Amino acid sequence: MHVSKKTIIGIVAPVLSRVYVQDILRGAISQLRHCGCDALIIAPLIQFENNVQAHAKAEREIFRMIGAKDIDAFLYLKDDTTMGAAVISDIEHRLLETQKYVMTVDESTHTVFDSTQYDDYDEFGKVVEHLIEVHGYRRIYCLTGWKDSFQAQTRLRAWKDRMTQHGLYFDDTYFEYGTFWYDSVTPYAEKLLSGELQMPEAIVCGNDVMAVALIKTLISRGVRVPDDVAVTGYDGYPFTANVDVTLTTYVRNNFQLGADAVRRLHRNLTGLLCSSVESQKSGFLIGSSCGCTNIPTKQLSVDPCVTIPRMWSEYTFGINMAPALEQAKNVSDFLACALYHSKEIYHMQRVGIYLRGHSGEYVFAATCNADGTPQIHRCDMSLDSASAFLSGKDDPEIVFVSPLHLNEKQFGVISVSFGENYRVYDAGWLNYVTVLTQALDRLYSECSDELNSTSETEQGHRRSALNEKLIMLRKKLRETSAEQWTVDALCKESGLSKSTLQKHYKQLFGKSMFEDLIDFRVEEAKRLLSETDHPLSEITVMCGYSTESYFMKQFKRITHQTPSEYRRLHRTKK
């Protein structure tokens, strides 16, 4: 198998159904190609919050790929609304374990990771000024996002400052925190409709999703928009609220945000400054929801990368894919059929399907280029290698990797790349994966023998000595916590594969190897701080840390005290 020698960036993303995430990724992909990097985009296919628990748990398996040893650094697109606290915690633990450089996108300062942020202050302020200066509104409310969100606070601050600059009154009842999602609109609208809040002249919403949901809710209850109250959004997606009302919004340049994040990541990783790619346009999208009547017929251009022919979708999913998969009598025929239909995917360059055996190990790999014949073979791959999903081309490759499962039934993973443009997968790809997973459910029942990688007896023999190996490894970790352990070194020490080691170590001890290693290092640091007079710089090295700042961040994250505070408080007690 070809191993890429180019820099590989791992992009950890939420479900890509949200348009702003797609735009950030397009900018990142364009810049990655310009910088000559490969990228593996680790993206689930669902929103985790409020999803079926068994399905969501299986979907999270894709984040195991964060541990791939050949990924050089990470771009992290965090989304509270679709990920949820438990998934975010899991992702960030895995990122910390890699001990690799991580750049978060559009987030407030992280305790460990770097961050690139988009300053909405001026642009959101322009929306408020439009309501004040063009339409003459005076009583203007603001519905923003999460209270602890950097974006929500920036947009709220812009609204407050513009209101103050124009001498307009407001108090705490004039603004409210939401979730940047439609679920926060109903209770807010109810306050307006019940009279708990006096109906304003205009409401500026922190994003378009809330704005459209608010318009629809108000209209359904007899409130005219914009005659009774004007509503604006922010982000820049030309939603239609209903037949008569189109949304006034502002195009946030998320494409440039993604490109800027990659430039910073690449510079910090390599020391080289890559020139910037050409940015997409931003600016007002004028609709009727603010009260404007002269709507420009042509505003911002449509990105050709998001246009999918309807004929392709109807042909693939409405006519022949599902029946054809149903006819497959064995795994090879099934994969050949699935890859044949994948060739119809619009602008697809390469698709890979990797199936797990019933014991959990990967046993089949099938790949196909858009104009090539399927390549199907048995394999012994794992999620430990990002290069396994790359074709080895000299040009930069951008590959999306997502899970294949039906509720808790795990089938494997699927990858797709789209050639030299900056396209992001869409509803057509999701339909393809949905049809595929439903067919796989039948295949795994009818072709069980082909998908058995090892017998139950063999598995039992292997497990008999596993716990003893793990106990000895943990003892070694505790005794040598200052050493610069890597996953490869731990695998060599234990004689276990990476996937086996990581999975069973956590099952046995309740923590990952690197969570344990960090705990061991901090415990040793606490002993040295309390029992010796070694300066902090020496303790940093003695505990296995390369930099004092990184040691201090990890120490405070676990103990909630700085090393100096811990030493002072301990000595005070003595």
N, C-alpha and C positions, 0 to 999 in steps of 0.2 A: 504493500500500500504506500502511496506517495505521502510523504510528510511535508507539509508546507513550511518553507523557510521564511516566509514573510511574517511580519507582526500579525498576531491574531488578537482581535479585540472581542471580548464577550459583551453582548448587550443584553441586559436583563430587563425585560419589558413586561407591562401588564397586557391584558387582552387588547388587541389592536383595533377593536371596534370604535374606539373614541377617536374622532378626527384629529384632535390636537396631538395625540400620541403618534398617529400616522405622519403628521407633518413634521414633528420632531425627528422621527426616524428617517424621513426622506432627506432632511438636511444632513443628518448624521451619515447616512449611506453615501450621499453625494460627496461629502468631505472625506470619508474613508477611502473611497475610490481615488480621489484626488491625491491623498497621502500615500497610496499604494499599499493599504492594509487589507487583510482578510477580516471578515467579521462573522461571528456566529450569534444570531439573534435568538435568545432563549425566551420564547413567548408562549404562554398558555392560550387556550382557545375559549376560555370562559371567564365570567366575572365571578370571583370567589365569594364575595359577600352575598348572603341570602340564596346560596345555591345548595343543591342536594349534598349532604355531608359526604356520602360515600364517593360521589362523583368529584367533588372538590378535592378530597384527600388524594384520590388517584391522580388528578390533574397536577398536583404539587410535585409529583415525582420528576417532572421535567427540570425542576430547579436543582436536581442532583448534578446536572451538567455544569453547574458553577464550579465544581471541583475538577473539571478537566485540566490536566497538568500542563497542557501546551497553550492555554490562554494566557496572554501576557498582561492584560489589564482589562478593566471592566468599565462600561458605561451603564449606569443604573437609572432607569426611568421608574420612579416610584409613583404610585397612584393610590391614595388612601381609599378612594371611593370604590374601586373595583377589586383591589387586593385585600384590604382589611388588615387589622393589626396582627393577627396570627401569621398570615402569609408574609407580611413585611418583616416580622421578627425572624422567621425562618430564613428568608432570603438574606437578611443582613448578617445573621450568624454564619451562614455559608460563605458570604463574601469576606467576612473577617477571618474565617479559617484559612482562606487562601493566602492571606498575608500579601496580597497583590494590590497594586494601585487601583483605586476605585474613584470614578468621577460621577457624582450624582447630577441630575439635570433638573433645574428649576425648583430646587429645594433650599430651605434655609440651611445655615451652616450645620454640618454633621460633626459629631464629636471626634470621628476618625477620618471619614471620607472627605475628599475635596468636593467642590460644588461649582457649577456654572448656573447663574440665575438670569432671568429675563426681567428687566425692570418695566413693569406695566404703568408706572406712575404717570408719565406724560401722556401716553396713549389713552388710558382710561379717563384721565382728566379731560381729554378732548371730547369724549362722549358726554361728560357732564356739561362742559361748556357749550356743546351743541344744543342741549336742552335749554340752557339758560339764555344764550346769546341769540340763537336762531328762532327759538319758539317762545322765549319769554317766560318759561316756567319758573316758579319761585318755591313752591312746596314740593321738594324732590326727595324721595326716599331712596335708600340703597339696600339691596339684598346681596350680600357677599357670600363667600364660602366659609370653610372651616375656620374656627377662631384661631387655631394654631398654625394655619397655613400661611406661608410667606406671601403667596399670590393674593390671598383674601385680604390680608392686612395692608398690602401695598395698594390695592384697588380702593379699599375703604379710606385709606389716608388721602388718596387723590381726590375722592369725593368730598371729604371733609375740608380739604384745603381750597378746592374750587368754590365750595359753598361760602367759606369764610372770606375768600378774596372778592366775592361778589356781594358781600354784606348780607347774605341770606341766613335766616334763622334755622337752626336744627338742634335737636337734643337726642338723648339716647333712644327715644322711641322712633326716630327717623331712620335708623339703620338696624339691620338684623343679620345674624350669622346663619348661613345655610350650609349645604353640603356640596355645592357645585353639581348637584344632581336633582332630578325632578322630585325626589321624595321629600325634600324640604319645602316645596312650593305649597302643597296642600294646607299645612297648618298656618303658613304665612298668609295665604289667600283668605283663609277662614277668619283671621284677625281683621282683615280689611272688610270683608263682607258682613261680619257680625257687628261692626262698629267699634270693636275694641281698639282698633287703630283708625283714625280719621283718614278717609280716602285722599291721597295726595293728587297733585297735578301730573306727576311723572314718577316712574320707578326705574332706576338704573340698576340692572342686574349684573352680578359679577361674572356671569358667563351666559352663553346662548341657550344651553339646555334649560336652565332655570327660567330664562326669559320666555322661551317658547311655551314651557309648561304653565307659566303664570298667565300668559295671554290666553291660552286655551281654557284655563280654569275660570278666569274672569268672564270671558265671553259666554261660556256655558251657563253662567249664573246671571246673565243679563247686563253685565258691565261692558260698555262699548270701548274698544281700543282702536284709535287713540282719543276718541271724542270725550270719554269720561276720564280716562287716565292713559297717559302715554307710557310705553315700556320700551326699553332698549336692552340689548345684550352686549356681549364682548367676547371675542375670539375670532369671529369673522367667517361664520358658515351661513350661507344664504338660505336659512330655513324659511319655510312658509308656515305661519302659525295656523291659518285657515285660508279659505278661498280668497278672502278680501284683504287680509292683513299680512304683509311681509315684514320681516324683522330688520330694524336698523341696528347695525352692529359695527364693530371695528376689527379689522383683520390683524390679529396678533401674528408677528412673524416667527412662528414656531420653527419653520424651516431654518432660519438663521440661528435660532437657539441651538438646534441640534448640531449644526455645522460648527458653531463656536465651541460647543462642549467637546467635540472631537478634536478641534485644533488645540485646545488647552491640554487635553489628555495626551495627544501625540507629542506635544512639546515637552510636557513633564516626563513622559516615558522615554523619549529618545533624545531630548535636547535640541531637536530640530524644529524650526518654525515653518510650517507648511502654509502656503498662500491660501486665501479664502476662496471658496467657490462662489459663483454668482448667486445672489439671494433672490428669492421670490418677492413679489410686490406686497406691500401692506397698505392699509388705509381704510377709509370708511366704505361700508356697504350700506347705502341709504335705502331704507324701506319705508313703509307707511306707518309702522308702529309708533314712531316718534311724533307723527303729525305732518311729515313731509308729503307733499302731493306731486312734486316734480321728481319722479324717480328716474335716474339715469338708465337708459336701455342697455348700455354696455358698461359694466363696472370692471371688476377684476377678471382676468382670463382664467379659464378652467385648465387645470393641470392635465395634460394628455395621458399621464401615467395612471390616472384613476378611472379612465374610461374603459369599460368592459363591454364587448358586443353582446347584445341580448341573445342573438342567434346561438352563440356558443353555449350560454347557460341553458337555454331551452333544449338544445340538442343533447348535451351531456347528461343533464339530470332529469329531463322530462321524457327521454326516449329510451336510452339504451344502456347506461352504465350499471344500474342496479340489477336488471335482468341478466346481463352478461356475467356479472360477478356471481350471481346465484347458480350459474351453470358450471362453474369451476369445480372440478372433482378432487384436486389436490393443491398443495400450497404453491407449487411452482406455476401451475396454470392460473391460480388466483392472482398471484403477483404479476404475472405477465399481462393479464387482463387489466389489472388496476393501473399498471404503468402505461399500457396502450391508451387508456382513456385520459391519463394525465397529460399526454402529448397535446391534447386539445386545449390545455390551459393557456390562456392568453398571455403571450410574451414569456412563457415559462422557459427557462434554460435547462434546468435539471431537477429531477425529483428523486428522492431516495426513501424507501420504505424498509424499516428494520424491525423484524419481529422477534419477540421473546418466546422462549420455550415455556412449558408449564412450570419448570423449576425456577424461572425468573431470569435465566441467562439468555443472551441474544444468540439466535441460531440461524436466522435467515437475513440476508442483505440483498436488496433489489434496487438498482438504480437505472435511470434512463435519461438521456439527453433529449431535447425537444425533437431532434431529427435523427435519433439513433435507435438501435435495437436494445431491448431490455437486457440487463446483466443481472442474473440471479444466481446466488450461490449460498451455500452454508457458510457460516462465519462464527468467529469467537470474539466479537467486538464487545465493547462496553461504552458507557457514557464518560469514560475517563479521558477520552481523546477527542478534541475538537477537530483535529485533522481528518478523522475518520469520515467526516461529513463533507470534506472538501475534495474537489476533483484533482487538485494539483496544478491547475492552470497558472501560467505566469501572471496573467492579469488578476487584479483584486477580485475576490469572490465574496459575496454577501449571501449567507445562507440562513433561512429561517428554520428553526427546529421546534416542533411541537409534539405533545403526547398523543398516542393512539390508545384509547380505552373506552369502555362503555360502563359507566358507573365504576364499581371497584374492579372490574375485569381489565387487567393490563395486557395490552397487545404489543406495545413497543413505541417507536417514535417515527415521525415522518419529517422529511426536510424538503425545502423547495428554494430555488434561486431563480431570479427573473432577468438574467442577462445584464447588460451594461447600463440600464436605466436605474432610476431610484424608486422603482415601484415597491409598494407594500402589499401583502396579500389582502384579499377582500372577501366579500360574501361568497363569491364563486368558489374560492379555495375552501372556505368553511363548509360549503355544501358538499364539495368533493370529499373532505375528511369525514363528514357525517355519514354519507353513503358508505364510505369505506369501513368505518368502525361498525356499522350495523351489519355489514356483510362478514366482517371478521368474527363477530359473535357466533355466526353460523359455522364458519370455518373451524374455529377452535373446538367446537363440539364434534364435528364430523371428521377432522383430520388430526386427532389427538396424538396418534403414534408418530407422525412426522414432526410434531412440535415438542416431543419429549427430548430434552437435551441430555438428561441423565436419569437413571431409575431412582425410585425412592430408596432402595437399598443402598445405592452408592451415596446418596445424600446423607443417609443415616451414618454411614461409616465416616464420612468427612466431618460431620458434626461432633462425633464422639471426642475428638481431640481439640476441637476449636476453642472451647472455653478455657482450657488450660493455656493455650497459646496466648489468648487475649489477656489473661490474668498476669502472665509473665511479662507481656509487653507493657502493660500498665505500670507494673513495678519498675520496669526499666525507664519508662517516661518520668516517673516520680524521682528516681535517683539521678537522672541526667537531664533534668528539665532545662538546664542552661544551654544544652546543645541545640544547634540549628536543625531540628528535625524537619524532614520533608515527608510527603506521603510515600514517595518512592523508597526512602530510607526505612520508613516504618514497615512497608510491605516486605522489604528485604529482611528486616529484623525478624518479622513474624512468619515469613514464608507464605503469606496470603496475598491474594489479588486485592487490588484497591477496592473494588465494589464489595467483596466479601468482608474485608477488614472494616470498612466504614459502616456497613449495614449492621454487622453483628456486634461490633464494639459498642455502638449506641444502644442496641437492644439489651446488652448485658449490663452496662454501667449507667445507662440513662443520660449519658453525655457523649458528644463526639470526642475523638482523640485530641483535637486541638482546643476544645473547650476545657478538657482535663489538663492539657499542657499549660494553658494560660493560668488555670487555677493553681497548678503546682508552682508556677513561676511567681505568682502573687503571694502564695503562702511563704515561699522562700524569701521574697522581698520583705514581707512583714517581720519575719524572724530577724533578718539582717538589720532592718530599721530599728527594731526594739532592743537587739542584743549587742549591736556593734556601733562603732562611730564612723564607719565607712561613708564617704561622701556619696551623694546620689549618683554621680557619674560612674563610680566604681560598682555600685549596686546594680545599675542598669546593665553593665556588661556581665556581672556575675550571675544575673538572672536570665541572660540569653537575649537581651534586646540590643538592637543595633543603634537605636537613637533614644536619647533621654525623653524627648517629647512623646514618642510612641509608648514608651514604658509608662509615663505619667498618665496618658489617656486611658490605657488599659487598667492601670491600678485604680484610678478614680472611678472608672465605669463599674468595677466590681465592688470596691469598698466604699464608694461615695465620699472618699477623702483623698486629698493629695498625699503623696508620700511624706511631705514635710508635716502636714497636719497629723498624720498617723503617728509619726515619730514623736511629735510634741505632746499629743494627747496620751500616748502610752507612757512616756516618761513622767508626765504629770501624775498619772495614777500610781506610779512606783514611788 
